[in-house]
Amino acid sequence: MQWLRYCFKQLGFAMLCAGSVRAKNTMNIMLTNVLDAATGSLFYYLFGFALAFGSPSNGFVGRHFFGLEKYPSPSGDYSFFLYQWSFAIAAAGITSGSIAERTQFVAYLIYSSFLTGLVYPIVSHWFWSTDGWASPVREGHLLFGSGVIDFAGSGVVHMVGGIAGLWGALVEGPRMGRFDGDGKPVLLRGHSGTLVVLGTFLLWFGWYGFNPGSFLSILKTYEHTNYSSYYGQWSAIGRTAVTTTIAGSSAALTTLFGKRLLTGHWNVTDVCNGLLGGFAAITGGCSVVDPWAAIICGFIAAWVLIGCNKLAEMLKYDDPLEAAQLHGGCGAWGIIFTALFAKKDYVNEIYPGKPGRPHGLLMGGGARLLAAHLIQILVVIGWVSVTMGSVFWLLKVFGLLRISADEEMAGLDVTSHGGLAYAYHDENNDQSEKSSFPIANMDGSNA
């Protein structure tokens, strides 16, 4: 069942990406989604899983299970590897959206391999491994007495993917025609709102595999009794599903009315992105907050996304899927949100064994959890910036990053993938005999 939910989520992301780009780049973005999974599986198998969960290890990086050697082990089995691989390729998929429509195919293969094989696994080791220096399940001293509560990856997955995408888009620069001669933004609308909505609903379903699915077991033993006595985590799993739903819904409605006030339109694409921003934000704290707090999480996540998009336009930053803004910005807010609203009873329920663990600042738990979470934001930004920023810069230096202007005008489907995704006739375009998509001028208008 978990694998089925993951497949739906990956399919949803592929549909979202396809609908968010122009028709002439559909085959390209779909292929990158397939290869994120395929390439990521090999590199996570060879290197990534060992660096993330190769215990015993030090606080920075794992040292065992390369190529799954001597695995399964007492610490986990093959299903755990498969589940963690799905998180790794999710981060790579987020990054691909930021650099869509202008990136050489070989660059996708290189950055995706590096991200899933090295960059993401080390971050997940820090915050999810039993040896990680900031992990809440660390065997030993906890950072600020709590560790970082990032239950399903607002920071580990979403910020990593978002910050990597940010650097990719910054190094590449905006797409041709995204800003006019005066520097004003020009809308390069994705070709299919239908695919965007379909992808959003598939992602919504898949999120129930990521958030409630991050409970690795439904039954747990009571620590103070023998191993024949168990208690159930059904209530916590159900609560996690509810907070996930409420946060996404709150963000979607806030975006709906917020964008209506700002632009005068009811925009389905904006609402879908707002919904996903709410999900990205609640992912870290979904298991340790009340449903009423999830409403606040989604409400603020929507405004974080709107604000990040405004800032991106001011800075002439171009991200076709708003991936850096959505996953990086809303993910960072989610980390702070958890540090403010984590409830004491829920924290002790999800992370038992160490009474007196700090909880949310606004729930009477003091500032220690907030301090740990601010450190998480800083180290994730720093690590991903140094590693992925360097990768994208080197790709640019060696001429492997951006496609030529002619290729960008024609579209990657024709120039790199052997043909178009759709066979249709554009009656409003006098070049339709040669192409089934409108050619964009430098000012963003159609030829």
MODA-V756220 format. One record per pair of residues at least 6 apart in sequence whose C-alpha atoms are under 6 Angstrom apart, sorted by the first residue. I is the first residue (numbers start at 1). J is the second residue. If there is no record, write none. Layout:
I J
I J
This chain:
2 209
5 206
5 209
6 206
8 202
8 206
9 202
9 203
9 206
12 199
12 202
12 203
13 199
14 30
14 33
15 195
15 199
16 195
16 196
16 199
18 26
19 190
19 191
19 192
19 193
19 195
19 196
20 190
21 190
22 190
22 191
23 191
24 411
24 413
25 411
25 412
25 413
27 413
27 421
28 413
36 89
37 89
40 89
40 116
43 117
44 116
44 117
45 67
46 66
46 67
47 66
47 117
48 117
48 118
48 121
50 62
50 64
50 65
50 66
51 61
51 62
51 121
51 122
52 62
52 121
52 122
52 124
52 125
53 62
53 129
54 62
54 63
54 64
54 65
55 62
57 63
59 131
59 132
59 133
61 122
88 116
91 157
91 161
92 112
94 161
95 161
95 164
95 165
97 321
98 165
98 169
98 319
98 320
98 323
99 169
102 402
102 403
103 401
103 402
103 403
104 401
104 402
104 403
107 401
124 156
125 132
126 132
126 133
126 134
127 134
127 135
128 135
130 137
130 138
131 138
134 143
134 147
134 148
135 147
135 148
136 146
136 147
136 148
144 368
146 357
146 358
148 372
148 373
150 284
151 284
152 211
152 283
152 284
153 283
153 284
154 280
154 281
154 283
154 284
154 331
155 331
158 327
158 331
159 327
159 328
159 331
162 323
162 324
162 327
162 328
163 328
164 388
165 324
166 324
167 389
168 392
174 318
176 442
177 442
177 443
177 444
178 185
178 186
179 185
179 186
180 443
186 444
212 237
212 240
212 241
218 232
218 233
219 231
219 232
220 230
220 231
221 227
221 229
221 230
222 230
240 286
240 287
243 286
243 291
243 294
246 294
247 278
247 294
247 295
247 297
247 298
248 275
248 278
248 279
248 298
250 295
250 298
250 299
251 274
251 275
251 278
251 298
251 299
251 302
252 271
252 274
252 275
254 299
255 271
255 274
255 302
256 271
260 266
274 302
277 326
277 330
278 298
278 301
280 331
281 330
281 331
281 334
282 334
285 338
288 342
288 343
288 346
288 347
289 342
289 343
301 330
305 325
305 326
308 325
339 360
339 369
339 370
340 360
340 361
340 362
341 360
341 362
341 363
342 359
342 360
344 359
358 365
358 369
359 365
361 367
395 401
413 419
413 420
424 436
425 436
426 432
438 446
439 446
439 447
440 446
